[in-house]
Structure formats: structure tokens, C-alpha cells
Amino acid sequence: MKWKWMPTIMMVLGALSMAAPTVGQDEKAPPPPKNARFGDPSGTARMYEGNLYGVIKAINWNEIVLTKTAAGTDQSIKLLKKTKFVQDGKSSSLDKFKIGDQIYIDIDKNKKTGELSAKKVTGGVGVAQIPGS
């Protein structure tokens, strides 16, 4: 007779354990990252989204060859008379750039030939703070 009530007791204990109060999720937003030392990491990404990044491998009056690009291969970019140059946040010229400089290039791609041409070449200190980009 002792075991007659056992299934009923087990059901009641099971139901009570399922009805236990639960802890809700915290509604607070997470604290902002502490990256004051390095600035806002998304600033450069948004500003130069769509630009080609690389390190100058070769440079002359009509062409820049970049290495370490996203494509993983060297890329040749044609320079035009209307190409703008910005170095250290100020208007500059081609002669201020040298081999080994890290730069961003706003490019145009010729749909027929696939040739890349530079609209704007940007480099130097404070690249992320360049106005008018």
C-alpha cells in the first residue's frame, strides 16, 4: 500500500519543479566598449568603405601599383589629370607619396576594359579624420 501514492507524489513534485520562478533577461544595454586609446574602430571602415586599400609597391606619374590589397594580388591603378591627392589630411600631390606608404584609393572601374583609375588617393597620419571624404 505504501507504493500506491508514489506516482501521484512524483507528478506533484514534477509539476512544482517546473513552476519554479525563472530569472528574466537583463533589459539593460551592454556598456560601450572602452577603446578611447584607439578611437572609434568603425570610423575608418565607414569613411573608406568601397575604397581600395593597399601599400604602394611602385609609383610613377601615370600609375600606382599596390600590394597587400584585399584581392591578395598586386593591383595597378591608373592616375588621371583630375586625380586628387590628400596627405596628412591636406591637399597634396603625387610627389609626396612614396613606396611603402599605406593608402586608400577611391577608384572608378571601366566597365568595358576593367581598368581601374583613381579619383582620390588618401594617405598619411590621421587618415580616419580627413574631411570631405
Phi and psi in radians as a Rosetta constraint file:
Dihedral C 1 N 2 CA 2 C 2 CIRCULARHARMONIC -1.075 0.35
Dihedral N 2 CA 2 C 2 N 3 CIRCULARHARMONIC -0.690 0.35
Dihedral C 2 N 3 CA 3 C 3 CIRCULARHARMONIC -1.400 0.35
Dihedral N 3 CA 3 C 3 N 4 CIRCULARHARMONIC -0.102 0.35
Dihedral C 3 N 4 CA 4 C 4 CIRCULARHARMONIC -1.126 0.35
Dihedral N 4 CA 4 C 4 N 5 CIRCULARHARMONIC -0.611 0.35
Dihedral C 4 N 5 CA 5 C 5 CIRCULARHARMONIC -1.583 0.35
Dihedral N 5 CA 5 C 5 N 6 CIRCULARHARMONIC -0.146 0.35
Dihedral C 5 N 6 CA 6 C 6 CIRCULARHARMONIC -1.015 0.35
Dihedral N 6 CA 6 C 6 N 7 CIRCULARHARMONIC -0.838 0.35
Dihedral C 6 N 7 CA 7 C 7 CIRCULARHARMONIC -1.070 0.35
Dihedral N 7 CA 7 C 7 N 8 CIRCULARHARMONIC -0.638 0.35
Dihedral C 7 N 8 CA 8 C 8 CIRCULARHARMONIC -1.175 0.35
Dihedral N 8 CA 8 C 8 N 9 CIRCULARHARMONIC -0.757 0.35
Dihedral C 8 N 9 CA 9 C 9 CIRCULARHARMONIC -1.088 0.35
Dihedral N 9 CA 9 C 9 N 10 CIRCULARHARMONIC -0.731 0.35
Dihedral C 9 N 10 CA 10 C 10 CIRCULARHARMONIC -1.114 0.35
Dihedral N 10 CA 10 C 10 N 11 CIRCULARHARMONIC -0.675 0.35
Dihedral C 10 N 11 CA 11 C 11 CIRCULARHARMONIC -1.159 0.35
Dihedral N 11 CA 11 C 11 N 12 CIRCULARHARMONIC -0.731 0.35
Dihedral C 11 N 12 CA 12 C 12 CIRCULARHARMONIC -1.136 0.35
Dihedral N 12 CA 12 C 12 N 13 CIRCULARHARMONIC -0.780 0.35
Dihedral C 12 N 13 CA 13 C 13 CIRCULARHARMONIC -1.110 0.35
Dihedral N 13 CA 13 C 13 N 14 CIRCULARHARMONIC -0.678 0.35
Dihedral C 13 N 14 CA 14 C 14 CIRCULARHARMONIC -1.122 0.35
Dihedral N 14 CA 14 C 14 N 15 CIRCULARHARMONIC -0.748 0.35
Dihedral C 14 N 15 CA 15 C 15 CIRCULARHARMONIC -1.145 0.35
Dihedral N 15 CA 15 C 15 N 16 CIRCULARHARMONIC -0.688 0.35
Dihedral C 15 N 16 CA 16 C 16 CIRCULARHARMONIC -1.147 0.35
Dihedral N 16 CA 16 C 16 N 17 CIRCULARHARMONIC -0.673 0.35
Dihedral C 16 N 17 CA 17 C 17 CIRCULARHARMONIC -1.203 0.35
Dihedral N 17 CA 17 C 17 N 18 CIRCULARHARMONIC -0.530 0.35
Dihedral C 17 N 18 CA 18 C 18 CIRCULARHARMONIC -1.358 0.35
Dihedral N 18 CA 18 C 18 N 19 CIRCULARHARMONIC -0.407 0.35
Dihedral C 18 N 19 CA 19 C 19 CIRCULARHARMONIC -1.567 0.35
Dihedral N 19 CA 19 C 19 N 20 CIRCULARHARMONIC 0.143 0.35
Dihedral C 19 N 20 CA 20 C 20 CIRCULARHARMONIC -1.122 0.35
Dihedral N 20 CA 20 C 20 N 21 CIRCULARHARMONIC 2.551 0.35
Dihedral C 20 N 21 CA 21 C 21 CIRCULARHARMONIC -1.097 0.35
Dihedral N 21 CA 21 C 21 N 22 CIRCULARHARMONIC 2.506 0.35
Dihedral C 21 N 22 CA 22 C 22 CIRCULARHARMONIC -1.910 0.35
Dihedral N 22 CA 22 C 22 N 23 CIRCULARHARMONIC 2.756 0.35
Dihedral C 22 N 23 CA 23 C 23 CIRCULARHARMONIC -1.604 0.35
Dihedral N 23 CA 23 C 23 N 24 CIRCULARHARMONIC 2.188 0.35
Dihedral C 23 N 24 CA 24 C 24 CIRCULARHARMONIC -1.369 0.35
Dihedral N 24 CA 24 C 24 N 25 CIRCULARHARMONIC 2.897 0.35
Dihedral C 24 N 25 CA 25 C 25 CIRCULARHARMONIC -1.305 0.35
Dihedral N 25 CA 25 C 25 N 26 CIRCULARHARMONIC 2.626 0.35
Dihedral C 25 N 26 CA 26 C 26 CIRCULARHARMONIC -1.291 0.35
Dihedral N 26 CA 26 C 26 N 27 CIRCULARHARMONIC 2.239 0.35
Dihedral C 26 N 27 CA 27 C 27 CIRCULARHARMONIC -1.473 0.35
Dihedral N 27 CA 27 C 27 N 28 CIRCULARHARMONIC -0.141 0.35
Dihedral C 27 N 28 CA 28 C 28 CIRCULARHARMONIC -1.312 0.35
Dihedral N 28 CA 28 C 28 N 29 CIRCULARHARMONIC 2.556 0.35
Dihedral C 28 N 29 CA 29 C 29 CIRCULARHARMONIC -1.318 0.35
Dihedral N 29 CA 29 C 29 N 30 CIRCULARHARMONIC 2.604 0.35
Dihedral C 29 N 30 CA 30 C 30 CIRCULARHARMONIC -1.156 0.35
Dihedral N 30 CA 30 C 30 N 31 CIRCULARHARMONIC 2.669 0.35
Dihedral C 30 N 31 CA 31 C 31 CIRCULARHARMONIC -1.156 0.35
Dihedral N 31 CA 31 C 31 N 32 CIRCULARHARMONIC 2.627 0.35
Dihedral C 31 N 32 CA 32 C 32 CIRCULARHARMONIC -1.149 0.35
Dihedral N 32 CA 32 C 32 N 33 CIRCULARHARMONIC 2.615 0.35
Dihedral C 32 N 33 CA 33 C 33 CIRCULARHARMONIC -1.124 0.35
Dihedral N 33 CA 33 C 33 N 34 CIRCULARHARMONIC 2.576 0.35
Dihedral C 33 N 34 CA 34 C 34 CIRCULARHARMONIC -1.696 0.35
Dihedral N 34 CA 34 C 34 N 35 CIRCULARHARMONIC 1.507 0.35
Dihedral C 34 N 35 CA 35 C 35 CIRCULARHARMONIC -2.169 0.35
Dihedral N 35 CA 35 C 35 N 36 CIRCULARHARMONIC 0.576 0.35
Dihedral C 35 N 36 CA 36 C 36 CIRCULARHARMONIC -1.033 0.35
Dihedral N 36 CA 36 C 36 N 37 CIRCULARHARMONIC -0.563 0.35
Dihedral C 36 N 37 CA 37 C 37 CIRCULARHARMONIC -1.103 0.35
Dihedral N 37 CA 37 C 37 N 38 CIRCULARHARMONIC -0.627 0.35
Dihedral C 37 N 38 CA 38 C 38 CIRCULARHARMONIC -1.862 0.35
Dihedral N 38 CA 38 C 38 N 39 CIRCULARHARMONIC -0.062 0.35
Dihedral C 38 N 39 CA 39 C 39 CIRCULARHARMONIC 1.408 0.35
Dihedral N 39 CA 39 C 39 N 40 CIRCULARHARMONIC -2.967 0.35
Dihedral C 39 N 40 CA 40 C 40 CIRCULARHARMONIC -1.431 0.35
Dihedral N 40 CA 40 C 40 N 41 CIRCULARHARMONIC 1.983 0.35
Dihedral C 40 N 41 CA 41 C 41 CIRCULARHARMONIC -1.165 0.35
Dihedral N 41 CA 41 C 41 N 42 CIRCULARHARMONIC -0.334 0.35
Dihedral C 41 N 42 CA 42 C 42 CIRCULARHARMONIC -1.520 0.35
Dihedral N 42 CA 42 C 42 N 43 CIRCULARHARMONIC -0.202 0.35
Dihedral C 42 N 43 CA 43 C 43 CIRCULARHARMONIC -1.076 0.35
Dihedral N 43 CA 43 C 43 N 44 CIRCULARHARMONIC -0.848 0.35
Dihedral C 43 N 44 CA 44 C 44 CIRCULARHARMONIC -1.170 0.35
Dihedral N 44 CA 44 C 44 N 45 CIRCULARHARMONIC -0.717 0.35
Dihedral C 44 N 45 CA 45 C 45 CIRCULARHARMONIC -1.059 0.35
Dihedral N 45 CA 45 C 45 N 46 CIRCULARHARMONIC -0.767 0.35
Dihedral C 45 N 46 CA 46 C 46 CIRCULARHARMONIC -1.241 0.35
Dihedral N 46 CA 46 C 46 N 47 CIRCULARHARMONIC -0.704 0.35
Dihedral C 46 N 47 CA 47 C 47 CIRCULARHARMONIC -1.143 0.35
Dihedral N 47 CA 47 C 47 N 48 CIRCULARHARMONIC -0.645 0.35
Dihedral C 47 N 48 CA 48 C 48 CIRCULARHARMONIC -1.925 0.35
Dihedral N 48 CA 48 C 48 N 49 CIRCULARHARMONIC 0.349 0.35
Dihedral C 48 N 49 CA 49 C 49 CIRCULARHARMONIC -1.065 0.35
Dihedral N 49 CA 49 C 49 N 50 CIRCULARHARMONIC 2.260 0.35
Dihedral C 49 N 50 CA 50 C 50 CIRCULARHARMONIC 1.601 0.35
Dihedral N 50 CA 50 C 50 N 51 CIRCULARHARMONIC -0.222 0.35
Dihedral C 50 N 51 CA 51 C 51 CIRCULARHARMONIC -1.468 0.35
Dihedral N 51 CA 51 C 51 N 52 CIRCULARHARMONIC 2.736 0.35
Dihedral C 51 N 52 CA 52 C 52 CIRCULARHARMONIC -1.607 0.35
Dihedral N 52 CA 52 C 52 N 53 CIRCULARHARMONIC 2.220 0.35
Dihedral C 52 N 53 CA 53 C 53 CIRCULARHARMONIC -1.857 0.35
Dihedral N 53 CA 53 C 53 N 54 CIRCULARHARMONIC 2.527 0.35
Dihedral C 53 N 54 CA 54 C 54 CIRCULARHARMONIC -3.080 0.35
Dihedral N 54 CA 54 C 54 N 55 CIRCULARHARMONIC 3.135 0.35
Dihedral C 54 N 55 CA 55 C 55 CIRCULARHARMONIC -1.951 0.35
Dihedral N 55 CA 55 C 55 N 56 CIRCULARHARMONIC 2.321 0.35
Dihedral C 55 N 56 CA 56 C 56 CIRCULARHARMONIC -1.151 0.35
Dihedral N 56 CA 56 C 56 N 57 CIRCULARHARMONIC 2.138 0.35
Dihedral C 56 N 57 CA 57 C 57 CIRCULARHARMONIC -1.740 0.35
Dihedral N 57 CA 57 C 57 N 58 CIRCULARHARMONIC -0.670 0.35
Dihedral C 57 N 58 CA 58 C 58 CIRCULARHARMONIC -2.590 0.35
Dihedral N 58 CA 58 C 58 N 59 CIRCULARHARMONIC 2.603 0.35
Dihedral C 58 N 59 CA 59 C 59 CIRCULARHARMONIC -2.598 0.35
Dihedral N 59 CA 59 C 59 N 60 CIRCULARHARMONIC 2.396 0.35
Dihedral C 59 N 60 CA 60 C 60 CIRCULARHARMONIC -2.606 0.35
Dihedral N 60 CA 60 C 60 N 61 CIRCULARHARMONIC -3.069 0.35
Dihedral C 60 N 61 CA 61 C 61 CIRCULARHARMONIC -1.128 0.35
Dihedral N 61 CA 61 C 61 N 62 CIRCULARHARMONIC -0.345 0.35
Dihedral C 61 N 62 CA 62 C 62 CIRCULARHARMONIC -2.143 0.35
Dihedral N 62 CA 62 C 62 N 63 CIRCULARHARMONIC 0.079 0.35
Dihedral C 62 N 63 CA 63 C 63 CIRCULARHARMONIC -2.801 0.35
Dihedral N 63 CA 63 C 63 N 64 CIRCULARHARMONIC 2.526 0.35
Dihedral C 63 N 64 CA 64 C 64 CIRCULARHARMONIC -2.134 0.35
Dihedral N 64 CA 64 C 64 N 65 CIRCULARHARMONIC 2.325 0.35
Dihedral C 64 N 65 CA 65 C 65 CIRCULARHARMONIC -1.900 0.35
Dihedral N 65 CA 65 C 65 N 66 CIRCULARHARMONIC 2.168 0.35
Dihedral C 65 N 66 CA 66 C 66 CIRCULARHARMONIC -1.845 0.35
Dihedral N 66 CA 66 C 66 N 67 CIRCULARHARMONIC 2.509 0.35
Dihedral C 66 N 67 CA 67 C 67 CIRCULARHARMONIC -2.065 0.35
Dihedral N 67 CA 67 C 67 N 68 CIRCULARHARMONIC 2.955 0.35
Dihedral C 67 N 68 CA 68 C 68 CIRCULARHARMONIC 1.039 0.35
Dihedral N 68 CA 68 C 68 N 69 CIRCULARHARMONIC 0.698 0.35
Dihedral C 68 N 69 CA 69 C 69 CIRCULARHARMONIC -1.532 0.35
Dihedral N 69 CA 69 C 69 N 70 CIRCULARHARMONIC 2.975 0.35
Dihedral C 69 N 70 CA 70 C 70 CIRCULARHARMONIC -1.098 0.35
Dihedral N 70 CA 70 C 70 N 71 CIRCULARHARMONIC -0.495 0.35
Dihedral C 70 N 71 CA 71 C 71 CIRCULARHARMONIC -1.238 0.35
Dihedral N 71 CA 71 C 71 N 72 CIRCULARHARMONIC -0.339 0.35
Dihedral C 71 N 72 CA 72 C 72 CIRCULARHARMONIC 1.484 0.35
Dihedral N 72 CA 72 C 72 N 73 CIRCULARHARMONIC -0.016 0.35
Dihedral C 72 N 73 CA 73 C 73 CIRCULARHARMONIC -2.194 0.35
Dihedral N 73 CA 73 C 73 N 74 CIRCULARHARMONIC 2.856 0.35
Dihedral C 73 N 74 CA 74 C 74 CIRCULARHARMONIC -1.163 0.35
Dihedral N 74 CA 74 C 74 N 75 CIRCULARHARMONIC 2.455 0.35
Dihedral C 74 N 75 CA 75 C 75 CIRCULARHARMONIC -2.235 0.35
Dihedral N 75 CA 75 C 75 N 76 CIRCULARHARMONIC 2.365 0.35
Dihedral C 75 N 76 CA 76 C 76 CIRCULARHARMONIC -1.742 0.35
Dihedral N 76 CA 76 C 76 N 77 CIRCULARHARMONIC 2.247 0.35
Dihedral C 76 N 77 CA 77 C 77 CIRCULARHARMONIC -2.119 0.35
Dihedral N 77 CA 77 C 77 N 78 CIRCULARHARMONIC 2.228 0.35
Dihedral C 77 N 78 CA 78 C 78 CIRCULARHARMONIC -1.356 0.35
Dihedral N 78 CA 78 C 78 N 79 CIRCULARHARMONIC 2.390 0.35
Dihedral C 78 N 79 CA 79 C 79 CIRCULARHARMONIC -1.725 0.35
Dihedral N 79 CA 79 C 79 N 80 CIRCULARHARMONIC 2.370 0.35
Dihedral C 79 N 80 CA 80 C 80 CIRCULARHARMONIC -1.928 0.35
Dihedral N 80 CA 80 C 80 N 81 CIRCULARHARMONIC 2.949 0.35
Dihedral C 80 N 81 CA 81 C 81 CIRCULARHARMONIC -1.085 0.35
Dihedral N 81 CA 81 C 81 N 82 CIRCULARHARMONIC -0.568 0.35
Dihedral C 81 N 82 CA 82 C 82 CIRCULARHARMONIC -1.570 0.35
Dihedral N 82 CA 82 C 82 N 83 CIRCULARHARMONIC 0.058 0.35
Dihedral C 82 N 83 CA 83 C 83 CIRCULARHARMONIC -1.105 0.35
Dihedral N 83 CA 83 C 83 N 84 CIRCULARHARMONIC 2.292 0.35
Dihedral C 83 N 84 CA 84 C 84 CIRCULARHARMONIC -1.691 0.35
Dihedral N 84 CA 84 C 84 N 85 CIRCULARHARMONIC 2.550 0.35
Dihedral C 84 N 85 CA 85 C 85 CIRCULARHARMONIC -2.139 0.35
Dihedral N 85 CA 85 C 85 N 86 CIRCULARHARMONIC 2.333 0.35
Dihedral C 85 N 86 CA 86 C 86 CIRCULARHARMONIC -2.262 0.35
Dihedral N 86 CA 86 C 86 N 87 CIRCULARHARMONIC 2.175 0.35
Dihedral C 86 N 87 CA 87 C 87 CIRCULARHARMONIC -2.254 0.35
Dihedral N 87 CA 87 C 87 N 88 CIRCULARHARMONIC 2.216 0.35
Dihedral C 87 N 88 CA 88 C 88 CIRCULARHARMONIC 0.990 0.35
Dihedral N 88 CA 88 C 88 N 89 CIRCULARHARMONIC 0.614 0.35
Dihedral C 88 N 89 CA 89 C 89 CIRCULARHARMONIC 1.418 0.35
Dihedral N 89 CA 89 C 89 N 90 CIRCULARHARMONIC 0.088 0.35
Dihedral C 89 N 90 CA 90 C 90 CIRCULARHARMONIC -2.224 0.35
Dihedral N 90 CA 90 C 90 N 91 CIRCULARHARMONIC 2.705 0.35
Dihedral C 90 N 91 CA 91 C 91 CIRCULARHARMONIC -0.980 0.35
Dihedral N 91 CA 91 C 91 N 92 CIRCULARHARMONIC 2.484 0.35
Dihedral C 91 N 92 CA 92 C 92 CIRCULARHARMONIC -2.527 0.35
Dihedral N 92 CA 92 C 92 N 93 CIRCULARHARMONIC -2.850 0.35
Dihedral C 92 N 93 CA 93 C 93 CIRCULARHARMONIC -2.457 0.35
Dihedral N 93 CA 93 C 93 N 94 CIRCULARHARMONIC 2.939 0.35
Dihedral C 93 N 94 CA 94 C 94 CIRCULARHARMONIC -1.005 0.35
Dihedral N 94 CA 94 C 94 N 95 CIRCULARHARMONIC -0.643 0.35
Dihedral C 94 N 95 CA 95 C 95 CIRCULARHARMONIC -1.178 0.35
Dihedral N 95 CA 95 C 95 N 96 CIRCULARHARMONIC -0.186 0.35
Dihedral C 95 N 96 CA 96 C 96 CIRCULARHARMONIC -1.459 0.35
Dihedral N 96 CA 96 C 96 N 97 CIRCULARHARMONIC -0.236 0.35
Dihedral C 96 N 97 CA 97 C 97 CIRCULARHARMONIC -1.653 0.35
Dihedral N 97 CA 97 C 97 N 98 CIRCULARHARMONIC 2.559 0.35
Dihedral C 97 N 98 CA 98 C 98 CIRCULARHARMONIC -2.431 0.35
Dihedral N 98 CA 98 C 98 N 99 CIRCULARHARMONIC 2.907 0.35
Dihedral C 98 N 99 CA 99 C 99 CIRCULARHARMONIC -1.049 0.35
Dihedral N 99 CA 99 C 99 N 100 CIRCULARHARMONIC 2.346 0.35
Dihedral C 99 N 100 CA 100 C 100 CIRCULARHARMONIC 1.728 0.35
Dihedral N 100 CA 100 C 100 N 101 CIRCULARHARMONIC -0.222 0.35
Dihedral C 100 N 101 CA 101 C 101 CIRCULARHARMONIC -1.205 0.35
Dihedral N 101 CA 101 C 101 N 102 CIRCULARHARMONIC 2.456 0.35
Dihedral C 101 N 102 CA 102 C 102 CIRCULARHARMONIC -1.582 0.35
Dihedral N 102 CA 102 C 102 N 103 CIRCULARHARMONIC 2.218 0.35
Dihedral C 102 N 103 CA 103 C 103 CIRCULARHARMONIC -2.425 0.35
Dihedral N 103 CA 103 C 103 N 104 CIRCULARHARMONIC 2.812 0.35
Dihedral C 103 N 104 CA 104 C 104 CIRCULARHARMONIC -2.009 0.35
Dihedral N 104 CA 104 C 104 N 105 CIRCULARHARMONIC 2.415 0.35
Dihedral C 104 N 105 CA 105 C 105 CIRCULARHARMONIC -2.206 0.35
Dihedral N 105 CA 105 C 105 N 106 CIRCULARHARMONIC 2.175 0.35
Dihedral C 105 N 106 CA 106 C 106 CIRCULARHARMONIC -1.442 0.35
Dihedral N 106 CA 106 C 106 N 107 CIRCULARHARMONIC 2.023 0.35
Dihedral C 106 N 107 CA 107 C 107 CIRCULARHARMONIC -1.987 0.35
Dihedral N 107 CA 107 C 107 N 108 CIRCULARHARMONIC 2.747 0.35
Dihedral C 107 N 108 CA 108 C 108 CIRCULARHARMONIC -2.016 0.35
Dihedral N 108 CA 108 C 108 N 109 CIRCULARHARMONIC 2.439 0.35
Dihedral C 108 N 109 CA 109 C 109 CIRCULARHARMONIC -2.001 0.35
Dihedral N 109 CA 109 C 109 N 110 CIRCULARHARMONIC 2.181 0.35
Dihedral C 109 N 110 CA 110 C 110 CIRCULARHARMONIC -1.226 0.35
Dihedral N 110 CA 110 C 110 N 111 CIRCULARHARMONIC 2.102 0.35
Dihedral C 110 N 111 CA 111 C 111 CIRCULARHARMONIC -1.156 0.35
Dihedral N 111 CA 111 C 111 N 112 CIRCULARHARMONIC -0.530 0.35
Dihedral C 111 N 112 CA 112 C 112 CIRCULARHARMONIC -1.410 0.35
Dihedral N 112 CA 112 C 112 N 113 CIRCULARHARMONIC -0.835 0.35
Dihedral C 112 N 113 CA 113 C 113 CIRCULARHARMONIC -1.706 0.35
Dihedral N 113 CA 113 C 113 N 114 CIRCULARHARMONIC -0.344 0.35
Dihedral C 113 N 114 CA 114 C 114 CIRCULARHARMONIC 1.399 0.35
Dihedral N 114 CA 114 C 114 N 115 CIRCULARHARMONIC 0.080 0.35
Dihedral C 114 N 115 CA 115 C 115 CIRCULARHARMONIC -1.212 0.35
Dihedral N 115 CA 115 C 115 N 116 CIRCULARHARMONIC 2.395 0.35
Dihedral C 115 N 116 CA 116 C 116 CIRCULARHARMONIC -1.694 0.35
Dihedral N 116 CA 116 C 116 N 117 CIRCULARHARMONIC 2.335 0.35
Dihedral C 116 N 117 CA 117 C 117 CIRCULARHARMONIC -2.247 0.35
Dihedral N 117 CA 117 C 117 N 118 CIRCULARHARMONIC 2.581 0.35
Dihedral C 117 N 118 CA 118 C 118 CIRCULARHARMONIC -1.585 0.35
Dihedral N 118 CA 118 C 118 N 119 CIRCULARHARMONIC 2.257 0.35
Dihedral C 118 N 119 CA 119 C 119 CIRCULARHARMONIC -1.591 0.35
Dihedral N 119 CA 119 C 119 N 120 CIRCULARHARMONIC -0.687 0.35
Dihedral C 119 N 120 CA 120 C 120 CIRCULARHARMONIC -2.623 0.35
Dihedral N 120 CA 120 C 120 N 121 CIRCULARHARMONIC 2.309 0.35
Dihedral C 120 N 121 CA 121 C 121 CIRCULARHARMONIC -1.967 0.35
Dihedral N 121 CA 121 C 121 N 122 CIRCULARHARMONIC 2.181 0.35
Dihedral C 121 N 122 CA 122 C 122 CIRCULARHARMONIC -2.196 0.35
Dihedral N 122 CA 122 C 122 N 123 CIRCULARHARMONIC 2.333 0.35
Dihedral C 122 N 123 CA 123 C 123 CIRCULARHARMONIC -2.786 0.35
Dihedral N 123 CA 123 C 123 N 124 CIRCULARHARMONIC -3.121 0.35
Dihedral C 123 N 124 CA 124 C 124 CIRCULARHARMONIC 1.713 0.35
Dihedral N 124 CA 124 C 124 N 125 CIRCULARHARMONIC -3.007 0.35
Dihedral C 124 N 125 CA 125 C 125 CIRCULARHARMONIC -1.244 0.35
Dihedral N 125 CA 125 C 125 N 126 CIRCULARHARMONIC 2.467 0.35
Dihedral C 125 N 126 CA 126 C 126 CIRCULARHARMONIC 1.256 0.35
Dihedral N 126 CA 126 C 126 N 127 CIRCULARHARMONIC 0.572 0.35
Dihedral C 126 N 127 CA 127 C 127 CIRCULARHARMONIC -0.953 0.35
Dihedral N 127 CA 127 C 127 N 128 CIRCULARHARMONIC -0.652 0.35
Dihedral C 127 N 128 CA 128 C 128 CIRCULARHARMONIC -1.210 0.35
Dihedral N 128 CA 128 C 128 N 129 CIRCULARHARMONIC -0.349 0.35
Dihedral C 128 N 129 CA 129 C 129 CIRCULARHARMONIC -1.765 0.35
Dihedral N 129 CA 129 C 129 N 130 CIRCULARHARMONIC 0.244 0.35
Dihedral C 129 N 130 CA 130 C 130 CIRCULARHARMONIC -1.225 0.35
Dihedral N 130 CA 130 C 130 N 131 CIRCULARHARMONIC 2.164 0.35
Dihedral C 130 N 131 CA 131 C 131 CIRCULARHARMONIC -1.324 0.35
Dihedral N 131 CA 131 C 131 N 132 CIRCULARHARMONIC 2.699 0.35
Dihedral C 131 N 132 CA 132 C 132 CIRCULARHARMONIC 1.336 0.35
Dihedral N 132 CA 132 C 132 N 133 CIRCULARHARMONIC 0.285 0.35
